[in-house]
Amino acid sequence: MEVRADLLISLDGFATTTDQTPEIPFGPDWSRLVSAYVATRTFRERVLKDTSGSGTTDMDDEYARDYFANIGAEIMGAGKFGLHNFPEDPNWKGWWGDEPPFHYPVFVLTHKTRPSIELSSTTFHFLAAEPADALQRAVAAANGKDVRIGGGPTVVRDFLKAGLVDRLHVAIAPILLGRGISIWDDMRGLEAGYSVRSETAESGTIHLTFER
């Protein structure tokens, strides 16, 4: 069992911008940041339910397949679920639709707990918990499979600072955002204790992996 984290970031280290709006919840640069991942066959099949066989099948797709492999539970922040859009609406079920792409238990970190939501084969649980406590819950639910720290960047950084991540993969898109939330803030010396591997895909995306 491993605790894993995967993030898409820009050349200057930003995993999300700071100019989101209710109409554009991920910000105007999101499509540029995720373009290589969205183009893969795995993303099209797993997220878009496209079974036509279209999409790239190169190194980016290999990492996309690994992203979904052997995951038994996930921990994510309230922002990734979408709680900030309608925080007081008990009927708001996030922006993942009626068939989320996870197919395993997902633990959403939030300051205000709410009842669990079951959508197709995914159940979202809402926790007000510190990283170690949330991870304990997720490990128990994963039944021996890996646990993903799904983001956003602030949540991943909290788990990295607590020394709880066994493998961190960042896909560095060849773009500059100039501002936003950086995965590298206060992460001086992160590489100590990890072996580091770097590969560059045909898209220009740099896949950087830190592994214990």
Buried (B, 14 or more C-beta within 10 A) or exposed (E): EBBBBBBBBBEBBBBBBEEBEEEEEBBEBBEBBBBBBBBBBBBBBBBEEEEEEEBBEBBBBBBBBBBBEEBBBBBBBBBBBBBEEEEEEEEBBBEBEEEBBBEBBBBBBBEEEBEEBEBEEBBBBBBEBEBEEBBEBBBEBBEEBBBBBBBBBBBBBBBBEEEBBBBBBBBBBEBEBEEBBBBBEEBEEBEEEBEEEEEEBEBEBBBBBBBE
